[in-house]
Amino acid sequence: MQSYRKNLKVFLAFWTEETLVGPHDVESRHLVEFYRAQKNQPGVSHATAGARTRTLLSLLRWAMRQEILLVDPGHDMRIPKPCRPIPRVLTQAEVELLLEAPRTVPRTLIRLRDLALLELLYGTGMRAGEVVALNMGDLDLAERVLRILSGKGQNRRVPYGEMVAEALAAYLDWMRPRFCMTGETALFLSLRGERLTAKALGLQLQRYGLALGIPDVTPHALRRAVATHMLENGASVVEIKELLGHADLNSTMIYTRVFPVELIRSHRKSHPRARRRPQEP
């Protein structure tokens, strides 16, 4: 809401020569000229100019829904969103180093807990919030399945492999019972015996990345690496969507950088001219 007020203030300051009392005074020319001036203003990027104008368009659409306006002056105005750069994806070699990094930690709780955390993050592609929200009751050790109650995506049951199972067993058998506060249901604990927070998880991964010289190590980076590595190794987009808990397949397409990889694979597999035919004798 603060950004809306700020951008509206910039807009009104630009049109001080005209009296714009309310949304009914705004015409399409006001929006077009403001956007053009913002793009040409020194120190204002095209992304910022677009964001400021899109704020005004959103306010006008709201005014239409509230029946304050009969006609939306920004209805035909389209502001292109800047293309976000594709973030660097952790390589499989970098992930292997990260998975081994906690073994050098002297404190046993942190060592065993973080080994289990990293294996689980890479083994399932879970979000940071989903991991720290896990309770003991969400873990099916016999079937090697996790129940994930997601506040962002879809609730789901996710299987995990042998490496995750071994790391979890070591943590659960040796450390969690010794540190757990009475009545605490969280799977992953802090040194105080309470539920680990998403912030603490992010900081811990960042420390491992810095120690190894690997930039931008976050739970989200591991989630992105899971999807990309699975895709490169032959998993389908639908399979990755189910694992990550995306409600929309388009989210998976963008999130895993699927367009170049999947397009190449699909082309090579299905296009009649993608492969050279054997020469007839």
ABEGO torsion letter per residue (X at the ends): XAAAAAAAAAAAAAAAABBBABAAABBAAAAAAAAAAAAABBGBBAAAAAAAAAAAAAAAAAAAAAGABABBAAAABBBBBBBBBBBBBBBAAAAAAAAAAAAABABAAAAAAAAAAAAAAAAAGBBAAAAAABBAAABBAAAGBBBBBBAABBBBBBBBBAAAAAAAAAAAAAAAAAABBBGBABABBBAAGBBBBAAAAAAAAAAAAAAAGBBGBBAAAAAAAAAAAAAAAGBBAAAAAAAAGBABAAAAAAAAGAAAAAAAAAAAAABAAABBBBBBX
